[in-house]
Amino acid sequence: MTRKRKSGGSDSLYYYKWLDKALSDLQAARILLTWQGDPSITAFHCQQAIEKALKGYLLYKTGRHFDGHNLTFLCRQAAAQDEQFVEWLDESAALNNLYIETRYPNDLPLRITETDCRRFLTMAENMFTAIRGELYQGDEGPAPIQENLRRR
């Protein structure tokens, strides 16, 4: 189901646009880490990169958009398409914890170190690379999902 926005638009049905946005989040995380930016925001960009990459993968494989932000759920859906995603369940669970806690203040502060950020970024980059490899393996290039469905 594609989410409709108040502005009248909707989420893209082009899987490669989801990967482009995921790559932008990875780049933002790298820049923040390099320049000692806020560790919480760095970690959040890692979580966002994988959320968008998984949604792009699922769109490519199933022809439908998966709503929500739970990386473990999205990774399980991807594993239903290709069991190799089972190996990413631990990483998805670790990154999943960064969605809310990194964006909102709470009474028990989330302590994220530079070492944590480097670990999160490595997880996100490795998952992104695997997902991108699945989408572009043997493909002539990005195509809208409707064309992918016609090819099957």
N, C-alpha and C positions, 0 to 999 in steps of 0.2 A: 504494500500500500504506500503510495506516495503522499507525503505530508503536504498539505496546502498551507501557504503562509498568508498572513493578513494582507500583505502587499499584492496578493493575487498570484504570485509565483508558486512554484513547487520544487521539491528536491529534484536534482538532475537524474535523468535516467541514463546518463552516459558514464559508464564505469570509470573511464580515464579521467573525468573531471574530479571524481572522488579521490583518485590517486594523486592528482595534481595538488589538491587541497591537503592531502596527507603529507606530501613532500614539503609543502609550505610550512606545515607545523613542525616537521623535523628540522627544517632550516632555522626556524625561529628558536627552537630548543637549542640547536648548536650555537647560534649567535648569543643567546642568553648565557649559556654555559661558558663560552669563550670570554665574555665580558663581565663575568660574575654578576649576572642578573639575578632576580629573585628566584630562588630555588623552587618555590611552589609553582610559579608560572612556568618555569622550565619543565617541571614534571608534568604539569597539565598539558603542555604542548605534546609531550610524549604520548600521553593517554589519547589525546585527540587524533594524533597521527594514525594510531592503530585503529581507533574507532572508524575513521574515514576509510582506511585501507580495507578493513574487513567488510565494511558496507559496499565498497566498490567491488570486492571479490564476490560477495553474495549476489550483488546485482548482475554481475557477469554470468555467474553460474545458474542463478534461478530465474532471472528476469524480473525480480521484484525487489522493492526497497524494504529493508528491515529498519523499523523505527526503534529508538531507544539508545541508551548509552552504555549498557552493561557489556563490557568486553568479553566476559566469560560466556554469556549467552551468545554473543555474536560468533565467538570462536567455536562454540559447540555447533552452531548452525553451519559454519564453514567445515567443521569436521564431518558433518553429515554428508557434505558434498565430496570431501576428500579427507581420508583418515589421517593424512600427514599433519593436519592441523591439531590433532591430539597433542603433539609435542609442544604446542604453543599455549596449552591451557594454563600452565603455571605462570608464564609471563603475562598472559592476559589477566589472570587474577591479581598479580602484583600491580600491574598498571591500572586495573579497574579501580583500585582503592584511591586513585589520584583524581578522580572526576569531581567529587564534591569537596573533599577535604582541602584541596589546593585553592579553591576559589572563594570559600566563605570563611569568615572568622568563627572560631569557636573557643570555648573556655580551656580546652586542652590543646595547646598549639601543636601542630604537626611539625616535627623537626625533620627537615630534609637537608642532608649534607651535600657537599659537592660530589663526594663519592657516590651517594645515592643517585644523584642526577646523572652521573656518568653511567651508572648501571642501568638506569631507566632508559637513557638514550641508546645505549647499546642494544637493549631488548627491543626497543621500538625500531631501530635501524635494521636489525636482523629480521624481525617479523615483516617489516615493509619490503625488504629485499626479496624475501621468500614469496610474498604475495604478488609483488610486481613480476617476479619470474614466472609465476603461474599464469598471470594474465597475458603476458606478452610472449610466452613460449610458443614458437611456431606460428604466431599471428602476424599478419601483414601490418598491423598497427592498430591504434584505437578505432573503435567503431561504436555507433550507438547500439544499445541493447537490442533494439528491434532487428538490426541486421544480424546480430549474433544469434537471435532466436531463429531467424530464417535459415541460417547455415546449418542448424542441427538436424 
